[in-house]
Amino acid sequence: MTAVMPLAAADKLSELRQKADALHAGGNNDSAMIVAREALDMAHKSRNTTAIIGVNSSMGVYLRTMGKTDEALKHYNEAMKLCTTAE
C-alpha cells in the first residue's frame, strides 16, 4: 500500500526525480544516479511504492546508458517485483 506523503515531501520527491531525468538527458549519468539515490531513499522512507518503482526504473535506464547492464537489471528487477507483488 502506498503511504500518503505530505505535500512538501511529495514536491521534493518530484523535484528530485525531474532533476535526475534532466541530468540524464544532458549526459550527466553519474550525477543523475546521485540524485536518483536520494529520491529512492526518500521514496523508501515515505513508503511510496509508486515512486520506488519509478525511480528504480529510471536508475535502470541511467545505468544501462552507462554500460552497467548488471546493475541496471537489479533496478529493473526490483521495479518489476514491486509491480507484480500483491499487497
N, C-alpha and C positions, 0 to 999 in steps of 0.2 A: 504494500500500500504506500502511496506517495504521501509524504507529510506535507502539510500546508506551511509554506515559508512566509515569514514576514516580508512585506513588500520591499523593504530596503535590501534584504538578503537576496531576494529574487532578482532585483535590479542589478545587484553586484555580480551575481552569478551570470546573468545575461550579458553584462558588460565584459566579463572575463572571457566568455565564450566567443563574443564578437571580436575581441582583441586577438585571441588566439587564431581565429579564422583569418583576420586581416594580416597578421604576421605570416601565416602560412601562404596566403595569396601573394605576399611580397617576397616569398622565397626564404623567409627567416624561420625555418622549421625548428631550430634549436630553441629559439625564443618562444615560438608557438607552443612547444612542449612544456616549457617552464610555466607559462600562463595556464595551459590546459591542466597541468598537475594541480595548480592552485584551485582551478574551477572544479576539478574532480574531488579534491579534498572537501571543498565547500558543499558539493552535492552529496557526498557521503555523510557529512556532519548533519545535514538537514534531512537526510533520508529521502532525497528526491530521486526516485528511481528513473523517471523520465530523463532527467539531466544526467544521471550517471550513464545511462545508455548512450545519450547523445555525445557526451564528452569522450567516452571510450571509443565510439565510432570515429569521431574526429581525430583522436590520438592515433588510431589505426591508419587513417589517411596520411597524417603527418609523418608517421614512422615509415610507412610504405614509400612515400616520396623520398625519404632519406636513405632508402635501400635497406632498412632494418625490418625485413619481412617477418622474421620470427617474433619480434617484439610487437609488430603490428597485429599479427594473428592473435596474440594473447589479448589485446584490447578488443578486437573484433569478436573473439570468442566470449569474453566477459559480457559484452553488449548482447550478443545472441542468447547467452544463458539467461540473462535477466528478461529478455523478450519472451522467452519460451517457458519460464518458470511460473507455474500457477501460484497465486498468493492465497 
